[in-house]
Amino acid sequence: MTVVDEPGTLIASPGDPAYEAATHVFNLAGPLRPVAATTARTVDQVRAAIRHARAVGLGVRAHSTGHGAPAGRPMDGDLLIRTRMDGEVEIDAARRVARVPAGTAWAAVVTAAAAHGLAAPHGSAPTVGVVGYLLRGGLSFYGRKHGLAANSVLAIELVTADGEARRVDAASDPELFWALRGGGGGFGVVTAVEVGLFPAARVVTGAAYWPAAHAPRLLSAWRRWALDAPWEAGTSLRVMNLPPLPEIPPALSSGPVLCVDGVVLDAESGPGTAERHAADLLGPLRAIAEPVLDTWETTTTAAVLDAHMEPDEPIAIAGDHLLLREIGDDGAARLLDLIADPAGSPLVTAGLRQLGGAYAAPPAPGGALDRLDAAYAYSGAGVVMDAGSLAAIRDRCARVREALAPWDTGRTAPTFVEDSEQPQGHLSAEQIGELDRIRQRVDPDGLFRGDVTPNASSLI
Ligand SMILES: Cc1cc2nc3c(=O)[nH]c(=O)nc-3n(C[C@H](O)[C@H](O)[C@H](O)COP(=O)(O)OP(=O)(O)OC[C@H]3O[C@@H](n4cnc5c(N)ncnc54)[C@H](O)[C@@H]3O)c2cc1C
């Protein structure tokens, strides 16, 4: 263990308890093995760690919760800074802005915003870190109304390679602000973000589940609804193969089930609109077959965090992701053959997240990644228990990828990429050239080069 000049900054080596704490990840399929690691709670500790890395010739990597750990490059030759910055989420209700210290998970922002009748552009899991999600774009159930979550970022506080602490926004450094929002990383260690909130005292949210035997008709009805669904509605349709665990209702674990979950925002057009929009979606689905469980209801925004039934404890997840054009009846049949297999599937969850709306047409240009021009984000994932289960997951993922190839846009959403080997296509060649130029300006020695995601630089 090395103690550096700033109080509380401990640079830990493998085997130290502080190393294990700093390298702790939510997704256990991506263990992090940097040369050294530290947990930073203050901006000065981040600066001291960067100075130390420079002095001993290490690169610098940053992480928050490790939800995205398997998607990162190996950390050989790097010092890892885990950001768990001191301080609470601060809400400026008049401006509808939250200032969030790095290391904070979305659940804390949702709770703080809800006290003011506001909602935040969070994803499906309460435990996901705000910073990694926002820097990589961020797909929220609110995204069809408000666009990729990175478009809601108003300012980013970070320490750059020269050791300076900066607050970057559209006025102070427009090109770095552009690059930070979806540009693939490699610009510095983020210590806090300011993110815009929106009014939503009440929402309609939940999940409905049916035996997968009804999947062909349910998927067809959902796709028909999704074609011109209101932008206030954001949903996903998945087939789930859940294990018989005490916390899972038996009706959901006795065979593959199809789940439609999501949220409908209270529209500005008046009371009752959200309920009507939800009924337009759920009525035809409930008419096909009675759900075995149906939790959709009008409630508060906090409940949106429960709708997708995400794991709340660290777990080893492996999977795959594609951005798809409209798949038509042929694509739907091919997808269901593989994910709603009556014999079961190693993919615990696999299906489509509805895009369109403001995902494809954001109200104003944002950062490097500010839109997703696709009908659906496909993702499928299983739980890795051993080499055999990993091989089965990989094999099923490859078969889904092959079956859906005719509808694959070749683009990807960075937050949905499950591992660094997966083909990625977040950005255009022109954007990548521009990002390389900006990295050259703010990090001429390439201190943060290991952090750059594949397809975000032509120099690595
Ligand atoms: C159960 C689960 C549910 C999910 N649901 C959604 C969803 O609904 N929508 C969605 O879009 N994504 C979702 N994701 C993916 C998630 O958004 C990404 O994995 C995201 O990168 C996680 O950010 P993090 O900070 O928690 O993770 P980390 O693994 O800690 O960070 C990921 C990357 O972000 C960058 N980063 C993190 N902190 C810093 C920092 N302080 N400074 C600089 N760079 C930093 C680094 O490049 C790091 O490698 C989900 C993931 C899981 C496991």
PDBQT file of the ligand as one rigid body, heavy atoms in Angstrom, charges set to zero:
ROOT
HETATM    1  C1  LIG A 501     -28.629  -4.753 -14.176  1.00  0.00    +0.000 C 
HETATM    2  C2  LIG A 501     -28.254  -3.683 -15.181  1.00  0.00    +0.000 A 
HETATM    3  C3  LIG A 501     -29.248  -2.872 -15.726  1.00  0.00    +0.000 A 
HETATM    4  C4  LIG A 501     -28.926  -1.868 -16.652  1.00  0.00    +0.000 A 
HETATM    5  N1  LIG A 501     -29.921  -1.098 -17.194  1.00  0.00    +0.000 NA
HETATM    6  C5  LIG A 501     -29.604  -0.138 -18.114  1.00  0.00    +0.000 A 
HETATM    7  C6  LIG A 501     -30.601   0.685 -18.726  1.00  0.00    +0.000 A 
HETATM    8  O1  LIG A 501     -31.788   0.562 -18.459  1.00  0.00    +0.000 OA
HETATM    9  N2  LIG A 501     -30.205   1.610 -19.628  1.00  0.00    +0.000 N 
HETATM   10  C7  LIG A 501     -28.896   1.783 -19.975  1.00  0.00    +0.000 A 
HETATM   11  O2  LIG A 501     -28.589   2.646 -20.801  1.00  0.00    +0.000 OA
HETATM   12  N3  LIG A 501     -27.934   1.018 -19.418  1.00  0.00    +0.000 NA
HETATM   13  C8  LIG A 501     -28.245   0.065 -18.512  1.00  0.00    +0.000 A 
HETATM   14  N4  LIG A 501     -27.259  -0.703 -17.963  1.00  0.00    +0.000 N 
HETATM   15  C9  LIG A 501     -25.883  -0.510 -18.389  1.00  0.00    +0.000 C 
HETATM   16  C10 LIG A 501     -25.189   0.609 -17.587  1.00  0.00    +0.000 C 
HETATM   17  O3  LIG A 501     -25.808   1.845 -17.855  1.00  0.00    +0.000 OA
HETATM   18  C11 LIG A 501     -23.719   0.686 -18.018  1.00  0.00    +0.000 C 
HETATM   19  O4  LIG A 501     -23.071  -0.506 -17.646  1.00  0.00    +0.000 OA
HETATM   20  C12 LIG A 501     -23.026   1.902 -17.416  1.00  0.00    +0.000 C 
HETATM   21  O5  LIG A 501     -21.779   2.077 -18.054  1.00  0.00    +0.000 OA
HETATM   22  C13 LIG A 501     -22.841   1.739 -15.928  1.00  0.00    +0.000 C 
HETATM   23  O6  LIG A 501     -22.241   2.878 -15.371  1.00  0.00    +0.000 OA
HETATM   24  P1  LIG A 501     -21.557   2.754 -13.932  1.00  0.00    +0.000 P 
HETATM   25  O7  LIG A 501     -20.900   4.028 -13.627  1.00  0.00    +0.000 OA
HETATM   26  O8  LIG A 501     -22.562   2.193 -12.990  1.00  0.00    +0.000 OA
HETATM   27  O9  LIG A 501     -20.523   1.572 -14.244  1.00  0.00    +0.000 OA
HETATM   28  P2  LIG A 501     -18.959   1.448 -14.229  1.00  0.00    +0.000 P 
HETATM   29  O10 LIG A 501     -18.688   0.056 -14.706  1.00  0.00    +0.000 OA
HETATM   30  O11 LIG A 501     -18.408   1.852 -12.931  1.00  0.00    +0.000 OA
HETATM   31  O12 LIG A 501     -18.471   2.462 -15.323  1.00  0.00    +0.000 OA
HETATM   32  C14 LIG A 501     -18.579   2.167 -16.693  1.00  0.00    +0.000 C 
HETATM   33  C15 LIG A 501     -17.656   3.099 -17.449  1.00  0.00    +0.000 C 
HETATM   34  O13 LIG A 501     -18.108   4.443 -17.264  1.00  0.00    +0.000 OA
HETATM   35  C16 LIG A 501     -16.995   5.303 -17.148  1.00  0.00    +0.000 C 
HETATM   36  N5  LIG A 501     -16.958   5.910 -15.817  1.00  0.00    +0.000 N 
HETATM   37  C17 LIG A 501     -17.611   5.513 -14.699  1.00  0.00    +0.000 A 
HETATM   38  N6  LIG A 501     -17.344   6.361 -13.692  1.00  0.00    +0.000 NA
HETATM   39  C18 LIG A 501     -16.503   7.297 -14.179  1.00  0.00    +0.000 A 
HETATM   40  C19 LIG A 501     -15.880   8.455 -13.623  1.00  0.00    +0.000 A 
HETATM   41  N7  LIG A 501     -16.064   8.819 -12.364  1.00  0.00    +0.000 N 
HETATM   42  N8  LIG A 501     -15.086   9.204 -14.436  1.00  0.00    +0.000 NA
HETATM   43  C20 LIG A 501     -14.888   8.864 -15.721  1.00  0.00    +0.000 A 
HETATM   44  N9  LIG A 501     -15.460   7.787 -16.297  1.00  0.00    +0.000 NA
HETATM   45  C21 LIG A 501     -16.258   7.018 -15.533  1.00  0.00    +0.000 A 
HETATM   46  C22 LIG A 501     -15.754   4.465 -17.404  1.00  0.00    +0.000 C 
HETATM   47  O14 LIG A 501     -15.488   4.463 -18.782  1.00  0.00    +0.000 OA
HETATM   48  C23 LIG A 501     -16.216   3.100 -16.961  1.00  0.00    +0.000 C 
HETATM   49  O15 LIG A 501     -15.474   2.058 -17.562  1.00  0.00    +0.000 OA
HETATM   50  C24 LIG A 501     -27.572  -1.698 -17.038  1.00  0.00    +0.000 A 
HETATM   51  C25 LIG A 501     -26.569  -2.525 -16.501  1.00  0.00    +0.000 A 
HETATM   52  C26 LIG A 501     -26.900  -3.518 -15.583  1.00  0.00    +0.000 A 
HETATM   53  C27 LIG A 501     -25.796  -4.396 -15.037  1.00  0.00    +0.000 C 
ENDROOT
TORSDOF 0
